Amino acid sequence: MKYTQTQRPFGKAQAHHSVRIILMAIGFVVLHVSPALAVCRKPDPKVCAEFFKSDAVFVGTVLSEQTNVGEYPASITGWTYRLRVERVFRGPSLKAIAVFTANDSVRLRMDVGHQYLLFADHQNGQWVIADCGNSGLLSNSATKIRQIEETRKASIGRIEGRVGLYKGVGGVQVVARGSGKTFAAVTDQDGWFRLKVPPGKYSAQVEAPRVYGFDLSYDDPSDFLVPKGGCAQLQFVAVE
């Protein structure tokens, strides 16, 4: 069969490019439609990943809540909470702190008088929290605090993640390269893989056709850092 200029075969490069466009479009929509379509990156981060990505990790008691209302037409833009800081695991040693959570689908609402373990980021001059990771009531966080202590003491790093968003792809090899070495693992039946690696900078790829790094991966598979005691979290998508 012959192809004219308007009838070109759909090769690997074109397929990869098309998939990237689709994924980027999805990412643009969910990140830019305001305010109710904000989303969390995948996979859901473990403590050993979120701890190093956060600017502050602490335990605090909520002292007050303030509802933030935007200009006309009036709408709730979010909530600011003031907390008494009782224990700091990472970040500045503060006695009190104000944190903001936006009025979107990943908002983290809190109750005055309750204690929380919070993983916060410093953005545009304010501390920000979201319900995308390990923040939550202190009464439910004993395991997470133990994992924080283990992370701070560990000397090795890990690379973990999943191949497949809604349905895992098992039996495919994931290769990570960094520090002059190559590491490989095979995904389990649910698509998950795990590697122990020295701390350093890495890149990773799946040696299987039609599998690509997800644009909303928690860590960028093409270039990521594994801190001492930390764990990178990678998400790949498989296109049938």
C-alpha positions as CSV (number, residue, x, y, z in Angstrom):
1,M,0.0,0.0,0.0
2,K,1.3,3.4,-0.9
3,Y,1.0,6.5,1.3
4,T,0.6,10.0,0.0
5,Q,1.6,13.1,2.0
6,T,-1.7,13.0,3.8
7,Q,-1.6,9.3,4.5
8,R,1.5,8.6,6.6
9,P,2.0,5.5,8.7
10,F,1.5,6.0,12.4
11,G,5.0,5.1,13.7
12,K,6.4,4.8,17.2
13,A,7.6,8.4,17.4
14,Q,4.2,9.7,16.3
15,A,2.4,7.4,18.8
16,H,4.7,8.5,21.6
17,H,4.2,12.2,20.7
18,S,0.4,11.8,20.5
19,V,0.3,10.1,23.9
20,R,2.4,12.9,25.4
21,I,0.0,15.4,24.0
22,I,-3.0,13.6,25.5
23,L,-1.4,13.3,28.9
24,M,-0.2,16.9,28.9
25,A,-3.7,18.1,28.0
26,I,-5.2,16.1,30.9
27,G,-2.6,17.6,33.2
28,F,-3.3,21.1,31.9
29,V,-7.1,20.8,32.4
30,V,-6.9,19.4,35.9
31,L,-4.3,21.9,37.1
32,H,-5.8,25.0,35.5
33,V,-9.6,24.6,35.8
34,S,-10.4,26.5,39.0
35,P,-11.1,25.8,41.7
36,A,-12.7,22.3,42.1
37,L,-10.5,20.2,39.8
38,A,-7.1,20.3,41.5
39,V,-5.7,16.8,41.7
40,C,-3.0,14.9,43.5
41,R,0.0,13.5,41.8
42,K,0.5,9.7,41.5
43,P,1.3,7.4,43.2
44,D,0.1,8.6,46.6
45,P,3.5,9.5,48.3
46,K,4.9,7.5,51.1
47,V,6.3,9.3,54.2
48,C,9.8,8.7,52.9
49,A,9.0,10.7,49.8
50,E,6.8,13.5,51.1
51,F,9.1,14.2,54.0
52,F,12.0,15.4,51.8
53,K,9.6,17.3,49.4
54,S,8.0,19.3,52.2
55,D,9.4,22.5,53.5
56,A,8.0,21.8,57.0
57,V,6.8,18.7,58.8
58,F,5.4,19.3,62.3
59,V,2.8,18.5,64.9
60,G,0.5,21.3,65.9
61,T,-2.9,22.1,67.6
62,V,-5.4,24.2,65.7
63,L,-6.1,27.5,67.5
64,S,-8.3,29.2,65.0
65,E,-9.9,29.1,61.5
66,Q,-10.4,32.0,59.1
67,T,-12.5,31.7,56.0
68,N,-10.9,33.6,53.1
69,V,-13.3,35.2,50.7
70,G,-12.4,36.5,47.3
71,E,-13.5,39.7,45.5
72,Y,-16.9,40.1,43.7
73,P,-18.5,37.8,42.9
74,A,-17.8,36.7,46.5
75,S,-16.6,33.1,46.8
76,I,-14.6,31.1,49.3
77,T,-10.9,30.9,48.1
78,G,-9.8,28.8,51.1
79,W,-9.1,28.7,54.8
80,T,-6.3,29.9,57.0
81,Y,-5.6,28.0,60.2
82,R,-3.4,29.2,63.0
83,L,-1.7,26.4,65.0
84,R,0.5,26.1,68.1
85,V,3.5,24.1,67.0
86,E,4.4,21.3,69.4
87,R,7.0,19.2,67.6
88,V,9.1,19.9,64.5
89,F,10.5,17.1,62.3
90,R,11.6,19.3,59.4
91,G,11.8,23.0,58.7
92,P,12.0,26.1,60.9
93,S,11.6,25.9,64.7
94,L,8.4,27.9,65.2
95,K,6.2,28.3,68.2
96,A,3.2,29.2,66.0
97,I,2.3,29.0,62.3
98,A,-0.5,29.9,59.9
99,V,-1.3,27.5,57.1
100,F,-3.6,27.9,54.1
101,T,-5.6,25.3,52.3
102,A,-7.3,26.2,49.0
103,N,-11.0,25.6,48.4
104,D,-10.6,22.8,45.8
105,S,-10.9,19.1,45.6
106,V,-7.7,18.5,47.6
107,R,-8.4,20.9,50.4
108,L,-7.5,19.8,53.9
109,R,-10.1,21.1,56.4
110,M,-9.2,20.9,60.1
111,D,-11.1,21.3,63.4
112,V,-10.2,23.9,66.1
113,G,-8.7,22.2,69.2
114,H,-7.5,19.1,67.4
115,Q,-3.9,18.0,66.9
116,Y,-2.5,17.3,63.4
117,L,0.6,16.0,61.8
118,L,1.2,18.3,58.8
119,F,3.5,18.2,55.7
120,A,3.5,21.9,54.5
121,D,5.0,23.7,51.6
122,H,6.1,27.4,51.5
123,Q,4.5,29.0,48.4
124,N,4.2,32.7,47.5
125,G,5.0,33.8,51.0
126,Q,2.6,31.5,52.9
127,W,2.5,28.0,54.3
128,V,0.2,25.7,52.3
129,I,-1.3,22.3,53.0
130,A,-3.4,19.9,51.0
131,D,-5.0,16.4,51.3
132,C,-2.6,14.8,48.9
133,G,-0.3,12.8,51.1
134,N,0.3,12.0,54.8
135,S,-1.1,15.1,56.6
136,G,-3.9,14.2,59.0
137,L,-5.1,13.9,62.6
138,L,-2.3,13.1,65.1
139,S,-4.4,10.4,66.6
140,N,-4.2,8.5,63.3
141,S,-0.5,9.2,62.7
142,A,1.5,7.0,65.0
143,T,2.8,4.8,62.1
144,K,3.7,7.9,60.0
145,I,5.7,9.4,62.9
146,R,7.5,6.1,63.3
147,Q,8.3,6.1,59.6
148,I,9.6,9.7,59.8
149,E,12.0,8.6,62.5
150,E,13.1,5.6,60.4
151,T,13.6,7.8,57.4
152,R,15.8,10.2,59.2
153,K,18.1,7.4,60.4
154,A,18.3,5.4,57.1
155,S,21.4,5.5,54.9
156,I,20.0,3.8,51.8
157,G,17.4,5.1,49.3
158,R,14.6,3.5,47.4
159,I,12.9,3.9,44.0
160,E,9.3,2.8,44.0
161,G,6.3,3.2,41.7
162,R,3.7,1.6,39.5
163,V,3.2,0.8,35.8
164,G,-0.4,1.4,34.9
165,L,-2.9,4.0,36.3
166,Y,-6.1,2.1,36.8
167,K,-4.9,-1.4,36.1
168,G,-1.4,-2.4,37.0
169,V,0.9,-4.1,34.4
170,G,2.8,-7.0,35.8
171,G,5.9,-8.7,34.6
172,V,7.7,-5.8,32.9
173,Q,11.2,-4.6,33.7
174,V,11.9,-1.1,35.1
175,V,15.5,0.1,34.8
176,A,17.0,3.0,36.8
177,R,20.3,4.6,36.1
178,G,22.4,6.9,38.2
179,S,25.7,7.3,40.0
180,G,27.3,5.3,37.2
181,K,25.3,2.2,38.0
182,T,22.2,0.4,36.6
183,F,19.4,-1.1,38.8
184,A,16.5,-3.2,37.6
185,A,13.3,-4.6,39.0
186,V,10.2,-6.5,37.6
187,T,6.7,-5.3,38.4
188,D,4.5,-7.5,40.4
189,Q,1.0,-8.6,39.3
190,D,-0.4,-5.2,40.4
191,G,2.2,-3.2,38.5
192,W,4.3,-2.2,41.5
193,F,8.1,-2.2,41.6
194,R,10.7,-1.5,44.3
195,L,14.5,-0.9,44.2
196,K,17.0,-0.2,46.9
197,V,19.7,2.3,45.6
198,P,22.4,4.6,47.0
199,P,21.3,8.3,47.4
200,G,21.8,10.3,44.2
201,K,20.3,11.5,40.9
202,Y,18.5,9.0,38.7
203,S,16.4,8.4,35.7
204,A,14.1,5.4,35.1
205,Q,12.3,3.8,32.2
206,V,10.1,0.8,31.6
207,E,11.4,-1.6,29.0
208,A,8.1,-2.4,27.4
209,P,6.3,-1.0,24.4
210,R,3.6,1.7,24.8
211,V,4.6,2.6,28.4
212,Y,5.4,6.2,29.2
213,G,6.2,8.4,32.2
214,F,3.0,10.0,33.5
215,D,3.0,13.8,33.4
216,L,1.5,13.9,36.9
217,S,4.0,11.5,38.4
218,Y,5.0,12.5,41.9
219,D,8.6,12.4,40.8
220,D,9.7,12.9,37.2
221,P,10.9,9.5,35.9
222,S,13.4,11.2,33.5
223,D,15.2,13.1,36.2
224,F,14.7,12.7,40.0
225,L,16.7,12.7,43.3
226,V,16.8,10.0,45.8
227,P,17.8,11.6,49.2
228,K,19.6,9.7,51.9
229,G,16.8,7.7,53.6
230,G,14.3,8.8,51.0
231,C,12.2,7.1,48.4
232,A,11.3,8.4,44.9
233,Q,7.7,7.7,43.8
234,L,7.2,7.1,40.0
235,Q,4.1,6.6,37.9
236,F,4.0,5.2,34.4
237,V,1.1,4.8,32.1
238,A,0.5,1.9,29.7
239,V,-1.4,2.6,26.5
240,E,-3.2,-0.4,24.9
